[in-house]
Amino acid sequence: MEKFALVSVYDKTGLEPFVRSLIEAGYQILSTGGTYTFLQSLGIEVISIVDYTNSPEILDGRVKTLHPKVHGGILARRDLAQDLEELNLVGGGLIDFVVVNLYPFIEKVREVELKRDPKHPSLIEYIDIGGPTMLRAAAKNSASVAAVSDPADYPRIMAELSQGGSVAAETRAMLAGKVFLTMASYDGAVARYFSLGERLLAEDGSRKLCAPVETFVLKREQELRYGENPHQSAAIYREYSRVSQNDFWQQLQGKEISYNNLLDLHAALDLFLEINTAFPTQEFAVIIKHLNPCGVAVRATNLEAFREARHCDSISAFGGIVAVSGLIDGPLAETILEGFVEIVVGESYSAEALEKFTKKKNIRVIQCDLVRLRAEYSVTRPLVRNAFADFLVQSSDSSINPVKSGKMVTERRPNASELDDLELAWRVCKHVKSNAIVIVKDRKAVGIGAGQMSRVDSARIAIERARNHAHDISGAAAASDAFLPFPDSLELLAEASIGSLVQPGGSIKDEEVIGVANRLGVAMVLTGDRHFRH
């Protein structure tokens, strides 16, 4: 019985040498439409599906491979005589390779989202029918058929064909797994699209979140040694799509990164971008410990910024995650190494800095592509948590109202220096576990109160931490992540000589709180947006 390879691809990357290798291995090539024309133009002998099935394409090409000779050749069980007899009756041959990649529906979804056109055209014609059908059939029969959906797999298959004239069973199994992974992602994107009534974007051009159907197809990228604690297993999973790979950071040295390290690393990068947005022309440093900032400073040089950030709370900074803007050079690396850190994150490193870090081989040194990180940060993404059998989904807290655009509600208005400090305090506070109070002076965090059940306790902790590290907080700025339900936190901060405060406002006691601020001489700004972080 003749042997065939069916080739019908949208992405023609690497196709010519791959098809020639199939021909050398003794396969006749079946093809359709644009792929058929492409292979013919290369002088490759190819049989049209129309000629093979003796059945014309219909419906403007929507139906062309849905035929017993095609699917019989793919699905026939090679060890079952009845299957082979029935295939012979319809005049079909065995199709041992199905080389298909899909119409770019997911790519078109991304394109629409990038263009931000809420009146985008329908994507119906980018939904593939024949391709998924053939791939599913080939993957189901992977005991005999290679279902090739990704050009990245061509070299492996070509190598196996050149060595033994066939593809190993484990390779066919891997290819089948990739087909079903791809189809789960593809079908999920289509299901989401239809659940939104084919309107992917809101009226302002932003991506719609919390659609009637949300799908997440996750592929394991890396197993981790353990989870939050040694008795918990853990791994890194990434949303599967060949369109987008989030490789905006890479580890240059150090121990294997852990689950807790990754949580803190993402928190550091999140705050890093937040500060960079507010102070784009300045250098800055942030230090994260257990998902909370414990040091932040903005300065003229990154060396000075790091020193001031560590000075915020040098005890909590022990074993923390450090992220510093700009080039990390030798003197800065040496200064970082004066204390113990788990991870150092930088945009770039000098050769001298990398040499110095090798002396502490366990420190994880991460290089981050700030341009790509900004692109990731600019896209509103769903945040997912699970609660028993339920999944809680929300959009990321990527927007923040600048202090300067807030309402100046007190008789005394903050001066330019106070506005800078309030801005930094407000940005940092957004990244602190609720309830949160942050105190800043001279563009440097000096007291952070995080994660308390009472806002008064958070204020008290922020003040105590500042005093414990000998920071002068007279005239400093403070931020609260949510409104003040009573004036008690304000009174406590004013008693410690805090000069200005930023908070969302919105309490039924706002007027009372404003009155107390006027009486105590504290300048206060209301931004209108809350930033709880649970």
C-alpha positions in Angstrom: 0.0 0.0 0.0 1.3 3.5 -0.9 2.5 5.7 1.9 1.5 9.4 2.1 2.3 12.5 4.1 -0.4 15.2 4.1 1.0 18.7 4.2 -1.3 21.7 4.7 0.2 24.6 6.7 -0.4 28.3 7.2 3.2 28.9 8.6 5.6 27.7 6.0 8.8 28.2 8.1 11.3 25.4 7.4 8.8 23.6 5.2 10.9 22.9 2.1 13.7 20.9 3.7 11.2 19.0 5.8 9.1 18.0 2.9 12.1 16.9 0.9 13.2 14.7 3.8 9.8 13.0 3.8 10.1 12.4 0.0 13.6 10.9 0.6 12.0 8.6 3.2 9.6 7.2 0.6 6.5 9.3 1.1 4.2 10.8 -1.5 3.1 14.3 -0.6 -0.6 15.3 -0.5 -1.4 19.0 -0.2 -4.1 21.6 -0.5 -4.5 25.2 -1.7 -1.7 27.6 -0.9 0.6 24.9 0.4 0.2 22.9 -2.8 1.0 26.0 -4.9 4.0 26.8 -2.7 5.5 23.3 -2.9 4.9 23.2 -6.7 6.8 26.5 -7.0 9.8 24.9 -5.4 9.8 22.1 -7.9 8.6 19.5 -5.4 6.3 16.7 -6.7 3.0 17.0 -4.9 -0.5 15.6 -5.3 -3.5 17.8 -4.9 -6.1 16.6 -2.4 -8.7 17.3 -5.1 -6.9 14.8 -7.5 -6.4 12.3 -4.7 -10.0 12.3 -3.5 -11.5 13.0 -6.9 -13.7 15.4 -5.0 -13.6 19.2 -5.6 -13.2 21.8 -2.9 -16.5 23.5 -2.2 -17.7 26.5 -0.2 -14.8 28.7 -1.2 -12.3 26.2 0.2 -14.1 25.6 3.5 -14.5 21.9 2.6 -11.6 20.2 1.0 -10.0 17.5 3.3 -13.2 16.1 4.9 -13.2 12.9 2.9 -13.1 9.1 3.7 -9.9 8.6 1.7 -8.2 11.3 3.8 -9.5 10.5 7.3 -9.5 6.7 6.6 -5.8 7.0 5.7 -5.1 8.8 8.9 -7.3 6.8 11.3 -6.8 3.2 9.9 -5.4 0.9 12.5 -2.4 -0.6 10.8 -2.6 -3.9 12.7 -6.3 -4.4 12.0 -7.0 -6.2 8.7 -10.6 -5.0 8.5 -9.5 -1.3 8.6 -7.0 -1.9 5.8 -9.6 -3.7 3.7 -12.1 -0.9 4.1 -9.5 1.7 3.3 -8.6 -0.2 0.2 -12.3 -0.3 -0.8 -12.5 3.5 -1.0 -9.1 3.6 -2.8 -7.2 5.2 0.0 -3.6 4.8 1.1 -2.0 5.1 4.5 -1.2 8.7 5.6 1.6 8.3 8.1 2.4 12.1 8.5 -0.1 14.9 9.0 1.8 18.1 8.8 -0.7 20.9 9.7 -0.6 24.2 11.5 -3.7 26.2 12.0 -5.2 29.5 10.7 -3.8 32.1 13.0 -6.9 32.8 15.1 -5.0 33.4 18.4 -2.5 35.7 16.5 -5.5 37.7 15.1 -6.9 38.0 18.6 -3.6 39.5 19.8 -3.5 41.8 16.8 -7.0 43.1 17.5 -6.0 43.7 21.2 -2.8 45.6 20.2 -4.7 47.8 17.7 -7.3 48.6 20.3 -10.1 49.0 17.8 -13.4 48.1 19.5 -15.1 47.9 16.1 -12.7 45.2 14.8 -13.8 43.0 12.0 -15.1 39.5 12.6 -12.5 36.8 13.0 -14.8 33.9 11.9 -12.8 33.1 8.8 -9.7 32.6 10.9 -11.3 29.7 12.8 -9.8 26.5 11.3 -12.0 23.5 10.8 -10.2 21.0 8.6 -6.8 21.5 10.3 -8.0 20.6 13.8 -10.0 17.7 12.4 -6.9 16.2 10.7 -4.6 16.9 13.6 -7.0 15.3 16.2 -7.3 12.2 14.0 -3.6 11.9 13.6 -3.0 12.5 17.3 -5.6 9.9 18.2 -3.8 7.4 16.0 -0.3 8.4 17.2 0.6 4.7 17.5 1.1 4.8 13.7 0.8 8.5 12.6 3.0 11.5 13.3 0.8 14.6 14.0 3.2 17.5 13.2 1.7 20.9 14.3 4.8 22.9 15.1 7.7 23.8 12.7 10.0 23.7 15.7 9.7 19.9 15.7 10.9 19.5 12.0 14.6 19.1 12.9 14.0 16.2 15.4 11.7 14.4 12.9 14.2 14.9 10.0 17.0 13.5 12.2 15.0 10.4 13.1 14.0 9.9 9.4 17.6 10.1 8.3 18.8 7.6 10.9 16.2 4.9 10.6 13.6 5.9 8.0 10.8 6.3 10.7 9.8 8.3 13.7 10.2 6.9 17.2 7.1 6.0 19.2 8.0 8.4 22.0 8.3 11.2 19.4 4.9 10.5 18.0 3.5 10.5 21.5 5.1 13.9 22.2 3.7 15.3 18.9 0.2 14.0 19.8 0.4 15.7 23.2 1.4 19.0 21.6 -1.6 18.7 19.2 -4.1 18.4 22.0 -2.3 21.1 24.0 -2.5 23.4 21.0 -6.1 22.6 20.4 -7.1 23.2 24.0 -5.6 26.7 23.8 -7.1 27.3 20.3 -10.5 26.1 21.2 -10.4 28.1 24.5 -9.6 31.3 22.6 -12.5 30.6 20.2 -14.9 29.8 23.1 -14.0 33.1 24.8 -14.4 35.0 21.6 -17.9 33.8 21.1 -18.9 34.2 24.7 -18.1 37.9 24.2 -20.4 38.2 21.2 -17.3 38.5 18.9 -16.4 41.8 20.6 -12.9 41.4 22.2 -12.6 45.0 23.4 -14.4 47.4 25.5 -15.5 50.8 24.1 -12.3 52.4 25.3 -10.2 49.8 23.3 -9.1 47.9 26.4 -9.2 44.1 26.6 -12.4 42.8 28.1 -11.8 40.8 31.3 -14.2 38.5 33.2 -15.8 37.3 30.0 -18.6 34.7 30.3 -16.0 32.1 29.4 -12.4 32.5 30.5 -9.9 29.7 29.7 -6.4 29.2 30.9 -4.4 26.4 29.3 -1.2 26.1 31.2 2.0 24.3 30.3 4.6 23.4 32.9 7.8 25.4 32.3 9.8 24.2 35.3 9.5 22.0 38.3 10.5 23.7 41.6 12.2 22.0 44.5 9.2 22.6 46.7 6.4 25.1 47.3 5.9 27.7 50.0 7.1 25.0 52.5 9.2 21.9 51.9 6.2 19.5 52.2 4.4 21.2 49.3 5.1 20.4 45.7 5.3 23.3 43.2 6.1 24.1 39.5 6.0 27.1 37.2 3.3 27.0 34.6 2.9 29.4 31.8 -0.1 30.1 29.6 0.4 28.1 26.5 0.8 30.0 23.3 3.6 30.1 20.8 2.6 33.7 20.2 3.9 35.0 23.5 6.7 33.7 25.7 7.3 35.8 28.8 11.1 35.5 28.7 11.7 39.1 29.8 14.1 38.0 32.6 16.9 35.4 32.7 19.0 34.0 35.6 22.7 34.6 35.1 24.0 32.8 38.2 23.0 31.3 41.6 21.0 28.5 43.1 17.8 27.2 41.5 15.0 29.7 42.0 12.3 28.7 44.4 8.6 29.2 44.7 8.9 31.9 47.3 11.7 33.5 45.3 9.5 33.8 42.3 6.7 35.4 44.3 9.1 38.0 45.7 10.7 38.4 42.3 7.4 39.2 40.6 6.5 41.6 43.5 9.9 43.4 43.0 9.4 43.7 39.3 5.9 45.0 39.8 7.1 47.7 42.2 10.1 48.4 40.1 7.9 49.4 37.2 5.6 51.4 39.4 8.5 53.6 40.6 9.9 53.9 37.2 6.6 55.2 35.9 6.4 57.9 38.5 10.1 58.9 38.4 11.3 58.0 34.8 14.4 60.3 34.8 15.7 59.2 38.2 17.6 56.1 39.5 15.9 54.0 42.1 16.1 50.8 44.1 13.5 48.6 45.8 13.9 45.8 48.3 11.2 43.2 48.8 10.8 40.7 51.7 7.9 38.2 51.9 6.0 40.1 49.2 6.2 43.5 51.0 8.5 46.4 50.2 11.0 47.0 53.0 13.1 49.6 51.3 12.5 52.0 48.4 14.5 55.1 47.4 14.8 57.5 44.4 18.1 59.2 43.9 20.5 60.7 41.3 22.6 57.5 41.2 21.6 53.9 41.6 24.4 53.3 44.1 23.0 56.1 46.3 19.4 54.8 45.7 20.4 51.3 46.9 22.2 52.5 50.0 19.2 54.6 51.0 16.7 51.8 50.3 18.7 49.4 52.5 18.9 52.1 55.2 15.0 52.1 55.3 15.0 48.9 57.3 18.4 47.1 57.2 17.1 44.3 59.4 14.2 43.3 57.1 16.4 43.8 54.1 18.5 40.7 55.2 17.7 37.9 52.8 15.6 40.2 50.6 15.2 40.7 46.9 16.9 43.7 45.5 16.0 45.4 42.2 18.0 48.4 41.0 17.6 50.6 37.9 20.3 51.2 35.4 23.7 49.5 35.0 24.9 47.5 38.0 28.6 48.2 38.1 31.4 46.9 40.3 31.1 49.4 43.2 27.3 48.8 43.4 27.8 45.1 43.3 30.3 45.3 46.1 27.9 47.5 48.2 25.0 45.0 47.6 27.3 42.1 48.8 27.9 43.9 52.1 24.6 42.3 53.3 22.9 39.0 52.5 20.4 39.1 49.6 18.6 36.2 47.9 18.2 37.8 44.5 19.6 40.8 42.7 17.6 42.1 39.7 19.2 44.6 37.2 18.7 45.9 33.7 22.3 45.2 32.9 25.6 44.3 34.6 29.2 45.3 34.0 31.8 42.5 33.7 33.3 43.7 37.0 29.9 43.4 38.8 29.3 39.8 37.5 32.8 38.9 38.6 32.1 40.2 42.1 28.8 38.3 42.3 30.5 35.0 41.5 32.2 35.2 44.9 28.8 34.5 46.4 27.8 31.7 44.1 24.4 31.1 45.8 23.1 34.6 45.0 20.6 34.5 42.2 21.5 37.2 39.7 18.7 38.2 37.3 18.9 40.3 34.2 15.6 41.9 33.2 14.7 43.3 29.8 12.9 46.5 30.9 11.5 47.2 27.4 9.7 43.8 27.3 8.8 44.1 31.0 7.1 47.4 30.2 5.1 45.7 27.4 4.0 43.0 29.7 3.1 45.5 32.4 1.0 47.6 30.0 -1.3 44.7 29.2 -4.2 44.3 31.6 -4.2 40.6 32.6 -6.5 38.5 34.7 -5.3 37.6 38.2 -6.5 34.2 39.4 -6.8 32.7 42.8 -8.5 29.5 43.8 -10.8 29.0 46.8 -11.7 25.4 47.1 -13.6 24.5 43.9 -14.0 28.2 42.9 -11.7 30.4 40.9 -11.6 34.1 41.7 -10.6 36.2 38.7 -10.0 40.0 38.6 -8.1 42.4 36.4 -4.6 43.5 37.5 -4.3 46.7 39.6 -2.3 48.4 36.9 -3.8 51.9 37.1 -3.2 54.5 39.7 -4.3 58.1 40.0 -1.2 60.4 40.5 -1.2 62.5 43.7 -0.9 65.7 41.7 -4.2 65.0 40.0 -5.9 64.3 43.4 -8.1 66.7 45.4 -6.2 69.0 47.7 -8.8 69.1 50.5 -7.0 70.9 53.4 -6.3 74.5 54.1 -2.5 73.8 53.9 -1.5 72.5 50.5 1.5 70.2 50.1 4.6 72.0 48.5 6.6 70.5 45.6 8.9 68.5 47.8 6.0 67.0 49.8 4.2 66.2 46.5 7.2 64.1 45.4 7.2 62.3 48.7 3.5 61.8 48.7 3.7 60.4 45.1 6.4 57.9 46.2 4.5 56.9 49.4 1.3 56.4 47.4 3.1 54.2 44.8 4.8 52.1 47.4 1.6 51.8 49.5 -0.2 50.2 46.6 2.3 47.3 46.8 2.1 46.8 50.6 -0.2 44.2 52.1 -3.4 45.7 53.5 -3.9 47.4 55.8 -1.0 49.5 54.7 0.7 52.8 55.9 3.9 54.1 54.3 6.0 57.0 55.4 8.4 58.7 53.0 10.9 61.5 53.5 13.2 63.0 50.9 12.0 60.4 48.2 12.9 57.5 50.5 10.6 55.1 52.4 11.5 55.4 56.1 8.6 53.5 57.7 6.3 50.7 56.3 3.4 49.2 58.3 1.9 46.2 56.5 -0.7 43.6 56.8 -2.5 44.5 60.0 -6.1 44.0 60.8 -6.3 47.6 62.2 -5.1 50.6 60.2 -4.1 52.3 63.5 -1.7 49.3 64.2 -0.2 49.7 60.6 0.4 53.4 61.3 1.9 52.6 64.7 4.2 50.0 63.1 5.3 52.4 60.4 6.2 55.0 63.0 8.0 52.5 65.2 10.0 51.1 62.3 11.1 54.6 61.3 12.2 55.4 64.8 13.9 52.1 65.4 16.2 52.9 62.4 16.8 56.5 63.6 14.9 58.1 60.7 13.8 61.7 61.2 10.2 61.7 60.2 9.3 65.3 61.0 7.5 66.8 58.0 7.5 63.4 56.3 4.7 62.3 53.9 2.4 59.3 54.6 0.1 57.2 52.5 -2.8 54.9 53.3 -4.0 52.3 50.8 -7.7 52.8 51.8 -9.7 55.6 53.3 -9.5 56.5 57.0 -12.8 55.4 58.7 -11.8 57.5 61.7 -9.3 60.2 62.4 -7.3 58.1 64.8 -4.6 57.0 62.3 -4.2 60.6 61.2 -3.9 61.8 64.8 -1.2 59.2 65.5 0.8 60.2 62.4 0.4 63.9 63.2 1.7 63.2 66.7 4.8 61.8 65.1 5.2 65.0 63.2 4.0 63.7 59.8 3.4 66.8 57.6 1.2 65.4 54.8 -1.0 62.5 53.9 -2.5 60.9 50.8 -5.4 58.5 50.9 -8.3 57.6 48.6 -11.1 59.3 50.6 -14.7 58.1 50.4 -15.4 57.5 54.1 -18.6 58.8 55.6 -16.3 60.6 58.0 -14.2 62.3 55.4 -15.3 65.8 56.5 -14.4 65.0 60.1 -11.0 63.6 59.0 -10.4 66.8 56.9 -11.3 68.9 59.9 -8.8 67.1 62.1 -6.1 67.5 59.4 -6.8 71.3 59.3 -6.6 71.5 63.1 -3.3 69.6 63.2 -1.8 71.4 60.1 -1.5 68.3 58.0 -1.8 68.7 54.2 -4.0 66.0 52.8 -4.8 64.8 49.3 -7.6 62.5 48.2 -6.9 60.4 45.1 -10.3 58.6 44.8 -8.8 55.2 44.1 -8.3 52.4 46.7 -5.4 49.9 46.5 -6.2 47.0 48.8 -3.7 44.1 48.5 -5.0 41.0 50.2 
